[in-house]
Amino acid sequence: MSLGTLEREWQPFTPCPCGCGVVAGKLSMKTGHVIGCKCRSCIGLRNRRKGQKNQALSHRRLGGQGFTPTNEESARAYDVKVSIQPEHKTGEQVPKSFDKFVSTEWFRRALSQAERAIPAGSGALAAVTIRSQFCIIDIRRKP
């Protein structure tokens, strides 16, 4: 069934043609599903689009120029040449929620992915950027 046929059969404000049950007034030209469809393929496309947007924003904020690398693992490390004024916190001053976040499986996998992408002998530090606003850098020395 082509997209043109689908458009003729589907009426606005009726459920999505894929059967997910979402009701909307417009079909996406790209997928043929309603805007906001909850099927796995539409969720995957939205996640990919958001991830690439965040990657492009981080690329610019970290000083990257030119095109945004489509595969962040194949990109070069960023030389962040800025002066920082760190505020050192330890013990009870650090919120428990931060410790909990850093110990999550999600963060551990993200940091591991960054470590594996570092070329041998480069000396780069693994880091995880969150929402293109915060960068958590692992400054521990590796044995």
C-alpha positions as a LaTeX table, in Angstrom:
\begin{tabular}{lrrr}
\hline
Residue & $x$ (\AA) & $y$ (\AA) & $z$ (\AA) \\
\hline
Met1 & 0.00 & 0.00 & 0.00 \\
Ser2 & 1.57 & 3.32 & $-1.03$ \\
Leu3 & 1.51 & 6.50 & 1.01 \\
Gly4 & $-0.90$ & 8.10 & $-1.48$ \\
Thr5 & $-3.37$ & 5.24 & $-1.06$ \\
Leu6 & $-2.99$ & 5.42 & 2.71 \\
Glu7 & $-3.79$ & 9.14 & 2.70 \\
Arg8 & $-6.99$ & 8.53 & 0.71 \\
Glu9 & $-8.20$ & 5.80 & 3.09 \\
Trp10 & $-7.26$ & 7.54 & 6.35 \\
Gln11 & $-9.41$ & 10.42 & 7.63 \\
Pro12 & $-8.17$ & 13.10 & 10.06 \\
Phe13 & $-8.87$ & 12.46 & 13.76 \\
Thr14 & $-9.16$ & 8.70 & 13.32 \\
Pro15 & $-6.67$ & 6.17 & 14.76 \\
Cys16 & $-3.25$ & 5.68 & 13.18 \\
Pro17 & $-3.20$ & 3.28 & 10.20 \\
Cys18 & $-0.60$ & 1.08 & 11.94 \\
Gly19 & $-3.03$ & 0.19 & 14.72 \\
Cys20 & $-1.20$ & 1.82 & 17.64 \\
Gly21 & $-4.40$ & 3.63 & 18.65 \\
Val22 & $-3.05$ & 7.21 & 18.57 \\
Val23 & $-5.58$ & 9.69 & 17.15 \\
Ala24 & $-4.32$ & 12.82 & 15.40 \\
Gly25 & $-5.22$ & 15.26 & 12.67 \\
Lys26 & $-2.18$ & 14.79 & 10.43 \\
Leu27 & $-0.17$ & 12.00 & 8.87 \\
Ser28 & 3.62 & 12.20 & 8.73 \\
Met29 & 4.83 & 12.47 & 5.14 \\
Lys30 & 7.90 & 10.43 & 6.04 \\
Thr31 & 6.30 & 7.41 & 7.72 \\
Gly32 & 2.62 & 7.51 & 6.75 \\
His33 & 1.70 & 7.27 & 10.44 \\
Val34 & $-0.01$ & 9.97 & 12.52 \\
Ile35 & 2.06 & 12.63 & 14.24 \\
Gly36 & 2.94 & 11.27 & 17.70 \\
Cys37 & 2.54 & 7.59 & 16.71 \\
Lys38 & 3.60 & 5.15 & 19.44 \\
Cys39 & 4.76 & 2.23 & 17.25 \\
Arg40 & 8.37 & 1.04 & 17.65 \\
Ser41 & 9.56 & 2.32 & 14.26 \\
Cys42 & 8.20 & 5.84 & 14.90 \\
Ile43 & 9.63 & 5.92 & 18.43 \\
Gly44 & 13.01 & 4.86 & 17.01 \\
Leu45 & 12.94 & 7.60 & 14.36 \\
Arg46 & 12.10 & 10.24 & 16.99 \\
Asn47 & 14.84 & 9.01 & 19.33 \\
Arg48 & 17.39 & 9.05 & 16.51 \\
Arg49 & 16.39 & 12.58 & 15.45 \\
Lys50 & 16.62 & 13.89 & 19.02 \\
Gly51 & 19.98 & 12.18 & 19.54 \\
Gln52 & 21.45 & 13.64 & 16.36 \\
Lys53 & 20.17 & 17.11 & 17.29 \\
Asn54 & 21.77 & 16.83 & 20.73 \\
Gln55 & 25.00 & 15.54 & 19.17 \\
Ala56 & 25.16 & 18.51 & 16.77 \\
Leu57 & 24.53 & 20.98 & 19.59 \\
Ser58 & 27.24 & 19.39 & 21.77 \\
His59 & 29.63 & 19.40 & 18.79 \\
Arg60 & 29.24 & 23.18 & 18.40 \\
Arg61 & 29.38 & 23.91 & 22.14 \\
Leu62 & 32.59 & 21.90 & 22.54 \\
Gly63 & 34.25 & 23.98 & 19.82 \\
Gly64 & 33.69 & 21.68 & 16.86 \\
Gln65 & 33.55 & 23.35 & 13.49 \\
Gly66 & 32.25 & 22.25 & 10.13 \\
Phe67 & 29.93 & 19.31 & 9.67 \\
Thr68 & 28.74 & 17.34 & 12.65 \\
Pro69 & 30.23 & 13.84 & 12.68 \\
Thr70 & 27.40 & 11.38 & 12.06 \\
Asn71 & 29.13 & 8.75 & 14.16 \\
Glu72 & 30.43 & 10.21 & 17.40 \\
Glu73 & 32.78 & 7.26 & 17.93 \\
Ser74 & 34.64 & 8.11 & 14.72 \\
Ala75 & 34.95 & 11.80 & 15.61 \\
Arg76 & 38.17 & 13.23 & 16.97 \\
Ala77 & 38.55 & 14.22 & 20.58 \\
Tyr78 & 37.74 & 17.85 & 21.38 \\
Asp79 & 40.50 & 20.10 & 22.69 \\
Val80 & 38.59 & 22.19 & 25.17 \\
Lys81 & 40.85 & 25.14 & 25.81 \\
Val82 & 39.06 & 27.03 & 28.51 \\
Ser83 & 40.00 & 28.15 & 31.96 \\
Ile84 & 37.92 & 26.56 & 34.65 \\
Gln85 & 37.35 & 27.53 & 38.23 \\
Pro86 & 36.39 & 24.28 & 39.94 \\
Glu87 & 34.46 & 24.13 & 43.16 \\
His88 & 35.54 & 21.01 & 45.01 \\
Lys89 & 32.84 & 19.20 & 46.99 \\
Thr90 & 33.11 & 16.00 & 48.97 \\
Gly91 & 31.29 & 14.07 & 51.66 \\
Glu92 & 27.85 & 15.28 & 52.74 \\
Gln93 & 28.03 & 18.31 & 50.42 \\
Val94 & 27.54 & 16.08 & 47.37 \\
Pro95 & 23.84 & 15.28 & 46.89 \\
Lys96 & 22.97 & 11.61 & 47.21 \\
Ser97 & 21.05 & 11.89 & 43.94 \\
Phe98 & 24.31 & 12.70 & 42.09 \\
Asp99 & 26.05 & 9.66 & 43.56 \\
Lys100 & 23.03 & 7.57 & 42.66 \\
Phe101 & 23.05 & 8.92 & 39.07 \\
Val102 & 26.77 & 8.33 & 38.56 \\
Ser103 & 26.43 & 4.77 & 39.85 \\
Thr104 & 23.55 & 3.89 & 37.49 \\
Glu105 & 24.01 & 1.29 & 34.80 \\
Trp106 & 23.08 & 3.90 & 32.15 \\
Phe107 & 25.91 & 6.25 & 33.17 \\
Arg108 & 28.41 & 3.41 & 33.54 \\
Arg109 & 27.61 & 2.18 & 30.00 \\
Ala110 & 27.81 & 5.72 & 28.55 \\
Leu111 & 31.22 & 6.32 & 30.18 \\
Ser112 & 32.43 & 2.89 & 29.03 \\
Gln113 & 31.33 & 3.70 & 25.48 \\
Ala114 & 33.32 & 6.96 & 25.62 \\
Glu115 & 36.39 & 5.14 & 26.98 \\
Arg116 & 36.28 & 2.54 & 24.21 \\
Ala117 & 36.07 & 5.26 & 21.54 \\
Ile118 & 39.34 & 6.90 & 22.66 \\
Pro119 & 42.15 & 6.10 & 20.19 \\
Ala120 & 45.15 & 4.30 & 21.70 \\
Gly121 & 47.84 & 6.70 & 22.87 \\
Ser122 & 45.75 & 9.88 & 22.51 \\
Gly123 & 45.61 & 10.72 & 26.21 \\
Ala124 & 42.01 & 11.96 & 25.92 \\
Leu125 & 39.70 & 11.67 & 28.92 \\
Ala126 & 36.32 & 9.96 & 28.73 \\
Ala127 & 33.33 & 12.28 & 29.18 \\
Val128 & 29.55 & 12.15 & 29.01 \\
Thr129 & 27.54 & 15.20 & 27.94 \\
Ile130 & 23.97 & 15.51 & 29.13 \\
Arg131 & 21.39 & 17.58 & 27.24 \\
Ser132 & 24.29 & 19.47 & 25.59 \\
Gln133 & 24.52 & 21.52 & 28.79 \\
Phe134 & 26.62 & 19.51 & 31.22 \\
Cys135 & 29.80 & 17.55 & 30.63 \\
Ile136 & 30.93 & 15.01 & 33.22 \\
Ile137 & 34.60 & 14.18 & 32.68 \\
Asp138 & 36.23 & 11.15 & 34.24 \\
Ile139 & 39.55 & 12.52 & 35.56 \\
Arg140 & 40.59 & 9.33 & 37.34 \\
Arg141 & 43.93 & 7.98 & 36.16 \\
Lys142 & 43.73 & 4.60 & 34.51 \\
Pro143 & 46.39 & 2.01 & 35.52 \\
\hline
\end{tabular}
